[in-house]
Amino acid sequence: MPKILERLVSQLQAKGKSKSSAYAIATSVLQKSGNLKKGSQKPTAKGTKRGSMTPAQRAKDRAKTSSRKTSDYKYSARTNRATLKGK
């Protein structure tokens, strides 16, 4: 099972979803976002790349805009979000 799928399933289960429900939701969402191939749980190149990232790296990648560097962001494990560092 791809790492990115494992991570999302565990997050959904932590929020109270059953295991089967968590797999169904995670598979659907990851297929729509292009991380899993349509109709399967096999990762795409994008899914493999994002699966090898840490949660902090993925959050910074999601938050990154225009010409900013990932080092311009700070990661909060509590919220799983990255925000711009204050100057």
N, C-alpha and C positions, 0 to 999 in steps of 0.2 A: 504494500500500500504506500502511495506517495506520502512524503513527510508533510506536505502542505495539507493533505486530506486528514491525516492523523491529528494535526494541530487544530484544525477547524472542528473536527468531531469532538475532541476533548473540550474545546471551548463551549460548544453547544451542550454537551452533557453537563458541564459545570453550571450551566444556566437552567438545568432541570429537564432537558429533553431526554427522551428514551434513546437507547443506543441505535435502534433501527431508524427512528425519526431523525436523529442527528446525522446518520449516514446519508439518508435521502436528501436532507436539506443541504448538507455540505457538498454532496456530489452535484446536485443541481446548480448551486451557486458557483462552484468552481468550473463547471462546464460552460456556464454562461459567460464567465470572465475570461475563458480561454486558457485556464490552468490545467484542465483535464480535457481529453478528447471526447467529442460528442458520443453519447451512448455507452461510455465505458468509464472505468476508474484509472485509466492509463494516463500518465502525465504528458503534457506537451512540452516543448523545449522551454517555454515560459514557466510552466509548472515545476519543472525540474530545477530551474534556476531559482525561483522564489522559494522552493522547498528547502534549498540549501542555505538560504539566508536565516539569520536569527530573527526573532520577533522585532527587535530594535531596528535591524536593517530594513525589514519590510515596512515598518511604520515610517521610517525616514524616507523610504522610496515612495510610499503613498503620498507623503506630505510635500515632497520635492516639487517645486515649481520653477519655471523659466531657468535662469542661469545660476540659481543658488546651488551650493554644494551640500552634500549630506552632512558635512561637519558643521554646517550652520544651524542644525537642528538638535534639540535635546529630546530624549526619549523618556516617557513615563511608563514604567511597567504596570503601575496601578490602573491607568486608563488605556494602555496599549496604543498610545498616540505620540506623535512627534510634533513639536512646536518649535518655532523659531526661537533661537536664543536671544536674550535681551542684550543690548549693547552696553 
